[in-house]
């Protein structure tokens, strides 16, 4: 499989993509708002799940609240 798009992102990559702090991404994961999978100690965010989450958030016009 050769694709320039990642199937999953790390917390660091998601924080850069969304222009959020790593702590904000972790908070979204802890609250269950950001879908993720754990592989060992690593937390990975599937690209399609992140896209779906963002799309649904836009449709609801609700701000992401983690603080």
Phi and psi in degrees as GROMACS dihedral restraints (atoms count N, CA, C in turn):
[ dihedral_restraints ]
;  ai    aj    ak    al  type     phi  dphi    fc
    3     4     5     6     1  -117.5    20    10
    4     5     6     7     1   111.9    20    10
    6     7     8     9     1  -145.1    20    10
    7     8     9    10     1   140.8    20    10
    9    10    11    12     1   -79.5    20    10
   10    11    12    13     1   -12.1    20    10
   12    13    14    15     1   -94.9    20    10
   13    14    15    16     1   135.1    20    10
   15    16    17    18     1   -72.1    20    10
   16    17    18    19     1   145.3    20    10
   18    19    20    21     1   -78.7    20    10
   19    20    21    22     1   -31.9    20    10
   21    22    23    24     1  -135.7    20    10
   22    23    24    25     1   156.3    20    10
   24    25    26    27     1  -120.6    20    10
   25    26    27    28     1   152.8    20    10
   27    28    29    30     1   -84.8    20    10
   28    29    30    31     1   168.9    20    10
   30    31    32    33     1   -59.5    20    10
   31    32    33    34     1   -41.6    20    10
   33    34    35    36     1   -62.0    20    10
   34    35    36    37     1   -42.2    20    10
   36    37    38    39     1   -66.8    20    10
   37    38    39    40     1   -40.5    20    10
   39    40    41    42     1   -65.8    20    10
   40    41    42    43     1   -39.1    20    10
   42    43    44    45     1   -63.1    20    10
   43    44    45    46     1   -37.3    20    10
   45    46    47    48     1   -70.4    20    10
   46    47    48    49     1   -43.1    20    10
   48    49    50    51     1   -61.6    20    10
   49    50    51    52     1   -41.4    20    10
   51    52    53    54     1   -95.3    20    10
   52    53    54    55     1     0.2    20    10
   54    55    56    57     1    54.8    20    10
   55    56    57    58     1    46.5    20    10
   57    58    59    60     1  -119.7    20    10
   58    59    60    61     1   159.8    20    10
   60    61    62    63     1   -72.2    20    10
   61    62    63    64     1   157.7    20    10
   63    64    65    66     1   -60.5    20    10
   64    65    66    67     1   -37.6    20    10
   66    67    68    69     1   -61.3    20    10
   67    68    69    70     1   -37.8    20    10
   69    70    71    72     1   -66.0    20    10
   70    71    72    73     1   -39.0    20    10
   72    73    74    75     1   -65.5    20    10
   73    74    75    76     1   -45.2    20    10
   75    76    77    78     1   -59.9    20    10
   76    77    78    79     1   -39.4    20    10
   78    79    80    81     1   -63.5    20    10
   79    80    81    82     1   -41.6    20    10
   81    82    83    84     1   -63.0    20    10
   82    83    84    85     1   -35.1    20    10
   84    85    86    87     1   -68.9    20    10
   85    86    87    88     1   -44.8    20    10
   87    88    89    90     1   -62.1    20    10
   88    89    90    91     1   -36.6    20    10
   90    91    92    93     1   -81.3    20    10
   91    92    93    94     1    -8.8    20    10
   93    94    95    96     1    86.7    20    10
   94    95    96    97     1     3.9    20    10
   96    97    98    99     1   -75.5    20    10
   97    98    99   100     1   -35.3    20    10
   99   100   101   102     1   -98.8    20    10
  100   101   102   103     1   116.3    20    10
  102   103   104   105     1   -67.0    20    10
  103   104   105   106     1   142.5    20    10
  105   106   107   108     1  -155.7    20    10
  106   107   108   109     1   167.2    20    10
  108   109   110   111     1  -131.8    20    10
  109   110   111   112     1   148.3    20    10
  111   112   113   114     1  -106.9    20    10
  112   113   114   115     1   130.2    20    10
  114   115   116   117     1  -121.7    20    10
  115   116   117   118     1   102.2    20    10
  117   118   119   120     1    65.2    20    10
  118   119   120   121     1  -124.6    20    10
  120   121   122   123     1   -93.7    20    10
  121   122   123   124     1    -5.9    20    10
  123   124   125   126     1   -83.5    20    10
  124   125   126   127     1   141.5    20    10
  126   127   128   129     1  -107.3    20    10
  127   128   129   130     1   123.3    20    10
  129   130   131   132     1  -122.5    20    10
  130   131   132   133     1   142.0    20    10
  132   133   134   135     1  -113.0    20    10
  133   134   135   136     1   112.1    20    10
  135   136   137   138     1   -62.2    20    10
  136   137   138   139     1   135.6    20    10
  138   139   140   141     1   -57.1    20    10
  139   140   141   142     1   -47.2    20    10
  141   142   143   144     1   -65.5    20    10
  142   143   144   145     1   -35.1    20    10
  144   145   146   147     1   -68.5    20    10
  145   146   147   148     1   -39.4    20    10
  147   148   149   150     1   -65.6    20    10
  148   149   150   151     1   -43.0    20    10
  150   151   152   153     1   -62.6    20    10
  151   152   153   154     1   -42.0    20    10
  153   154   155   156     1   -64.5    20    10
  154   155   156   157     1   -44.3    20    10
  156   157   158   159     1   -58.2    20    10
  157   158   159   160     1   -46.1    20    10
  159   160   161   162     1   -66.0    20    10
  160   161   162   163     1   -41.4    20    10
  162   163   164   165     1   -62.1    20    10
  163   164   165   166     1   -44.5    20    10
  165   166   167   168     1   -67.7    20    10
  166   167   168   169     1   -35.5    20    10
  168   169   170   171     1   -64.9    20    10
  169   170   171   172     1   -38.4    20    10
  171   172   173   174     1   -68.1    20    10
  172   173   174   175     1   -41.9    20    10
  174   175   176   177     1   -61.9    20    10
  175   176   177   178     1   -37.8    20    10
  177   178   179   180     1   -79.7    20    10
  178   179   180   181     1   -16.6    20    10
  180   181   182   183     1    56.0    20    10
  181   182   183   184     1    36.0    20    10
  183   184   185   186     1  -104.3    20    10
  184   185   186   187     1   134.4    20    10
  186   187   188   189     1   -71.3    20    10
  187   188   189   190     1   149.5    20    10
  189   190   191   192     1   -75.9    20    10
  190   191   192   193     1   122.8    20    10
  192   193   194   195     1  -122.2    20    10
  193   194   195   196     1   117.1    20    10
  195   196   197   198     1  -127.0    20    10
  196   197   198   199     1    -7.9    20    10
